[in-house]
Amino acid sequence: MLEFLSIVMLVFGILQIILFFKIWGMTNDVKKLTNHFLYSQKDTTETIKKIYSYDKDNRREYDKKLEKIKPNDKVIRISDNTEMIVDCIENGKFFCKANSLEGYKWYSIYEIKTL
């Protein structure tokens, strides 16, 4: 009985290790799929132009180069000139992280500029 239990435990342990690496590999695939389907350059440019056209009351200028920004590009926060990395872009808002203490935050096209 002890030998049978040892064999079952050994097989179970090996399967757990295999499952760990399979899940780890799948996380990379999900990020690639998300970037491919959600953050196309054409959609981002059109969305930013729509948001700018709705800002009729307060016509502030924004950095036109932001229309070509994509995830993993670097931008600068205008308020304190902190360099940040864009994680994703949705509805004309940029999800950026400056450092590990601040965490992630959404920024509008008027709060950031390109390098």
C-alpha positions as a LaTeX table, in Angstrom:
\begin{tabular}{lrrr}
\hline
Residue & $x$ (\AA) & $y$ (\AA) & $z$ (\AA) \\
\hline
Met1 & 0.00 & 0.00 & 0.00 \\
Leu2 & 2.85 & 2.36 & 0.82 \\
Glu3 & 4.46 & 1.77 & $-2.60$ \\
Phe4 & 1.17 & 2.46 & $-4.40$ \\
Leu5 & 0.66 & 5.68 & $-2.44$ \\
Ser6 & 4.25 & 6.77 & $-3.22$ \\
Ile7 & 3.71 & 6.22 & $-6.96$ \\
Val8 & 0.42 & 8.16 & $-6.90$ \\
Met9 & 2.05 & 11.05 & $-5.01$ \\
Leu10 & 4.99 & 11.11 & $-7.45$ \\
Val11 & 2.69 & 11.22 & $-10.49$ \\
Phe12 & 0.55 & 13.91 & $-8.84$ \\
Gly13 & 3.67 & 16.04 & $-8.11$ \\
Ile14 & 4.93 & 15.78 & $-11.70$ \\
Leu15 & 1.51 & 16.73 & $-13.07$ \\
Gln16 & 1.41 & 19.78 & $-10.78$ \\
Ile17 & 4.77 & 20.98 & $-12.13$ \\
Ile18 & 3.60 & 20.49 & $-15.73$ \\
Leu19 & 0.36 & 22.39 & $-14.99$ \\
Phe20 & 2.33 & 25.28 & $-13.47$ \\
Phe21 & 4.40 & 25.79 & $-16.61$ \\
Lys22 & 1.34 & 25.43 & $-18.87$ \\
Ile23 & $-0.49$ & 28.20 & $-16.98$ \\
Trp24 & 2.62 & 30.39 & $-17.02$ \\
Gly25 & 2.83 & 30.03 & $-20.81$ \\
Met26 & $-0.87$ & 30.83 & $-21.23$ \\
Thr27 & $-0.50$ & 34.18 & $-19.43$ \\
Asn28 & 1.87 & 35.35 & $-22.18$ \\
Asp29 & $-0.61$ & 34.25 & $-24.85$ \\
Val30 & $-3.47$ & 36.19 & $-23.20$ \\
Lys31 & $-1.41$ & 39.40 & $-23.13$ \\
Lys32 & $-0.56$ & 39.02 & $-26.83$ \\
Leu33 & $-4.21$ & 38.42 & $-27.72$ \\
Thr34 & $-5.38$ & 41.37 & $-25.62$ \\
Asn35 & $-2.89$ & 43.72 & $-27.26$ \\
His36 & $-3.80$ & 42.45 & $-30.71$ \\
Phe37 & $-7.58$ & 42.78 & $-30.40$ \\
Leu38 & $-8.06$ & 45.77 & $-28.10$ \\
Tyr39 & $-5.30$ & 48.21 & $-28.91$ \\
Ser40 & $-5.09$ & 48.62 & $-32.65$ \\
Gln41 & $-3.54$ & 51.91 & $-33.76$ \\
Lys42 & $-6.49$ & 52.88 & $-35.97$ \\
Asp43 & $-9.01$ & 52.60 & $-33.14$ \\
Thr44 & $-6.81$ & 54.64 & $-30.79$ \\
Thr45 & $-6.35$ & 57.49 & $-33.27$ \\
Glu46 & $-10.07$ & 57.71 & $-34.06$ \\
Thr47 & $-11.03$ & 57.63 & $-30.37$ \\
Ile48 & $-8.59$ & 60.41 & $-29.46$ \\
Lys49 & $-9.91$ & 62.57 & $-32.30$ \\
Lys50 & $-13.50$ & 62.01 & $-31.12$ \\
Ile51 & $-12.63$ & 62.99 & $-27.55$ \\
Tyr52 & $-10.88$ & 66.14 & $-28.78$ \\
Ser53 & $-13.88$ & 67.11 & $-30.89$ \\
Tyr54 & $-16.17$ & 66.80 & $-27.83$ \\
Asp55 & $-14.03$ & 69.25 & $-25.83$ \\
Lys56 & $-15.68$ & 72.34 & $-27.35$ \\
Asp57 & $-15.98$ & 74.33 & $-24.11$ \\
Asn58 & $-12.29$ & 74.26 & $-23.28$ \\
Arg59 & $-10.19$ & 73.92 & $-26.45$ \\
Arg60 & $-6.85$ & 72.92 & $-24.99$ \\
Glu61 & $-4.13$ & 71.65 & $-27.25$ \\
Tyr62 & $-2.77$ & 68.15 & $-26.82$ \\
Asp63 & 0.36 & 66.49 & $-28.15$ \\
Lys64 & $-0.56$ & 65.25 & $-31.64$ \\
Lys65 & 2.08 & 62.52 & $-31.34$ \\
Leu66 & $-0.16$ & 60.81 & $-28.76$ \\
Glu67 & $-2.29$ & 59.55 & $-31.66$ \\
Lys68 & 0.55 & 57.19 & $-32.58$ \\
Ile69 & 1.31 & 55.95 & $-29.05$ \\
Lys70 & 0.89 & 52.23 & $-28.40$ \\
Pro71 & 1.33 & 50.05 & $-25.29$ \\
Asn72 & 4.87 & 49.88 & $-23.86$ \\
Asp73 & 5.79 & 53.34 & $-25.22$ \\
Lys74 & 7.10 & 55.99 & $-22.83$ \\
Val75 & 5.26 & 59.25 & $-22.07$ \\
Ile76 & 5.75 & 62.14 & $-19.65$ \\
Arg77 & 3.21 & 63.30 & $-17.06$ \\
Ile78 & 2.84 & 67.06 & $-17.57$ \\
Ser79 & 2.20 & 67.94 & $-13.90$ \\
Asp80 & 5.62 & 66.83 & $-12.62$ \\
Asn81 & 7.55 & 65.67 & $-15.73$ \\
Thr82 & 7.64 & 62.06 & $-14.55$ \\
Glu83 & 8.45 & 59.47 & $-17.20$ \\
Met84 & 5.85 & 56.69 & $-17.41$ \\
Ile85 & 5.20 & 53.57 & $-19.48$ \\
Val86 & 1.84 & 53.14 & $-21.22$ \\
Asp87 & 0.28 & 49.78 & $-20.33$ \\
Cys88 & $-2.91$ & 50.05 & $-22.37$ \\
Ile89 & $-5.14$ & 52.57 & $-24.14$ \\
Glu90 & $-8.94$ & 52.59 & $-23.94$ \\
Asn91 & $-11.41$ & 55.26 & $-25.05$ \\
Gly92 & $-8.67$ & 57.86 & $-25.44$ \\
Lys93 & $-7.37$ & 57.31 & $-21.90$ \\
Phe94 & $-3.87$ & 56.03 & $-21.22$ \\
Phe95 & $-3.27$ & 53.50 & $-18.42$ \\
Cys96 & 0.27 & 54.31 & $-17.24$ \\
Lys97 & 2.66 & 53.39 & $-14.46$ \\
Ala98 & 5.41 & 55.72 & $-13.27$ \\
Asn99 & 6.92 & 53.59 & $-10.52$ \\
Ser100 & 6.02 & 50.72 & $-8.21$ \\
Leu101 & 4.95 & 52.98 & $-5.33$ \\
Glu102 & 2.39 & 54.99 & $-7.31$ \\
Gly103 & 0.89 & 52.07 & $-9.17$ \\
Tyr104 & $-1.21$ & 52.44 & $-12.31$ \\
Lys105 & $-3.49$ & 55.36 & $-13.14$ \\
Trp106 & $-5.60$ & 56.54 & $-16.09$ \\
Tyr107 & $-4.47$ & 59.74 & $-17.83$ \\
Ser108 & $-6.26$ & 61.83 & $-20.43$ \\
Ile109 & $-4.58$ & 63.22 & $-23.54$ \\
Tyr110 & $-4.26$ & 66.58 & $-21.76$ \\
Glu111 & $-2.31$ & 65.17 & $-18.79$ \\
Ile112 & 0.56 & 63.53 & $-20.70$ \\
Lys113 & 2.92 & 64.24 & $-23.58$ \\
Thr114 & 5.36 & 62.18 & $-25.63$ \\
Leu115 & 9.10 & 62.04 & $-25.01$ \\
\hline
\end{tabular}
